[in-house]
């Protein structure tokens, strides 16, 4: 488990091996960073989806763009906070708070949305 903003996300795992549950979630794309605490990872993008199983994989066009723009494609890890009973609007508020707190580099770049289409 990894914490972002006091919320308990799953341990980061390689995106190429990812198989998520078909549930709404907040997610963080992460890269290995030895300066990370308590785990050696750094969030480079934080977003949300209405279906983690269908939308968060290495073949998704947004994930391709995030990885290529950041130079991380083969190194991307993902960590999730499943929120099956939380509406999209509330997830968006939490994402905004986390983005403000962590300032992930790919969220800061123009054209990168924090929501993956369902």
C-alpha positions as CSV (number, residue, x, y, z in Angstrom):
1,X,0.0,0.0,0.0
2,X,1.1,3.6,-0.7
3,X,-0.3,6.8,0.7
4,X,-1.1,9.9,-1.3
5,X,-2.7,12.7,0.6
6,X,-3.6,10.4,3.4
7,X,-5.5,8.1,1.1
8,X,-4.4,4.4,0.8
9,X,-3.7,3.4,-2.8
10,X,-2.6,-0.1,-3.9
11,X,1.1,-0.8,-4.2
12,X,2.5,0.5,-7.5
13,X,2.8,-2.2,-10.1
14,X,4.1,-2.1,-13.7
15,X,1.4,-0.8,-16.0
16,X,2.3,-3.4,-18.6
17,X,1.2,-6.1,-16.2
18,X,-1.9,-4.2,-14.9
19,X,-5.3,-5.9,-14.7
20,X,-7.7,-3.7,-12.8
21,X,-11.2,-4.3,-11.5
22,X,-14.1,-2.8,-13.4
23,X,-14.7,-0.2,-10.8
24,X,-14.5,3.6,-10.5
25,X,-11.1,4.7,-9.2
26,X,-8.5,7.4,-8.7
27,X,-5.2,6.4,-10.1
28,X,-1.6,7.6,-10.0
29,X,0.9,6.8,-12.7
30,X,4.2,6.5,-11.0
31,X,7.9,6.1,-11.7
32,X,10.7,4.7,-9.5
33,X,12.4,7.4,-7.5
34,X,14.8,6.6,-4.7
35,X,13.9,9.9,-3.0
36,X,10.3,8.8,-2.6
37,X,9.1,8.2,1.0
38,X,8.0,5.8,2.4
39,X,8.2,3.9,-1.0
40,X,10.6,4.8,-3.8
41,X,8.0,6.1,-6.2
42,X,7.0,9.5,-7.5
43,X,3.6,10.4,-9.0
44,X,3.8,11.8,-12.5
45,X,0.1,11.8,-13.2
46,X,-3.0,11.6,-11.1
47,X,-6.4,11.1,-12.6
48,X,-9.7,9.2,-12.4
49,X,-11.7,6.7,-14.3
50,X,-15.2,5.2,-14.1
51,X,-13.8,1.7,-15.1
52,X,-10.3,0.9,-14.2
53,X,-10.4,-2.5,-16.0
54,X,-11.4,-1.1,-19.4
55,X,-9.5,2.1,-19.5
56,X,-6.1,1.8,-17.8
57,X,-3.7,-0.2,-19.8
58,X,-0.6,0.4,-21.8
59,X,-2.6,0.5,-25.1
60,X,-4.9,3.4,-24.1
61,X,-4.2,6.4,-26.3
62,X,-3.9,8.8,-23.3
63,X,-1.5,6.4,-21.5
64,X,0.6,6.3,-24.7
65,X,0.8,10.0,-24.9
66,X,1.6,10.4,-21.1
67,X,4.4,7.9,-21.4
68,X,5.9,9.3,-24.6
69,X,5.7,12.9,-23.5
70,X,7.3,12.1,-20.2
71,X,9.8,9.6,-21.6
72,X,8.5,6.9,-19.2
73,X,6.5,4.5,-21.4
74,X,8.4,1.3,-20.4
75,X,8.8,2.5,-16.8
76,X,5.3,3.4,-15.8
77,X,3.7,1.9,-12.7
78,X,0.2,2.4,-11.5
79,X,-1.4,2.7,-8.1
80,X,-5.1,2.8,-7.5
81,X,-7.7,3.8,-5.0
82,X,-10.9,2.0,-5.9
83,X,-14.0,4.1,-5.1
84,X,-17.0,2.1,-6.2
85,X,-19.6,4.2,-4.2
86,X,-18.2,7.6,-4.9
87,X,-19.6,9.8,-7.7
88,X,-17.4,11.2,-10.4
89,X,-17.7,14.7,-9.1
90,X,-16.4,13.7,-5.7
91,X,-13.5,11.8,-7.3
92,X,-12.7,14.9,-9.3
93,X,-12.5,17.0,-6.1
94,X,-10.1,14.5,-4.6
95,X,-8.0,14.4,-7.8
96,X,-7.8,18.1,-7.8
97,X,-6.6,18.1,-4.2
98,X,-4.0,15.5,-4.9
99,X,-2.7,17.3,-8.0
100,X,-2.4,20.5,-6.0
101,X,-0.5,18.7,-3.3
102,X,1.9,16.7,-5.4
103,X,2.1,18.7,-8.6
104,X,2.6,15.7,-10.9
105,X,4.6,16.8,-14.0
106,X,2.2,15.4,-16.6
107,X,-0.8,17.0,-14.9
108,X,1.0,20.3,-15.2
109,X,1.5,20.1,-18.9
110,X,-1.2,21.6,-21.2
111,X,-3.5,19.1,-22.9
112,X,-3.3,16.3,-20.3
113,X,-6.7,15.6,-18.8
114,X,-7.2,14.1,-15.4
115,X,-10.1,11.9,-16.4
116,X,-9.8,8.9,-18.6
117,X,-13.0,8.4,-20.7
118,X,-15.3,5.5,-19.7
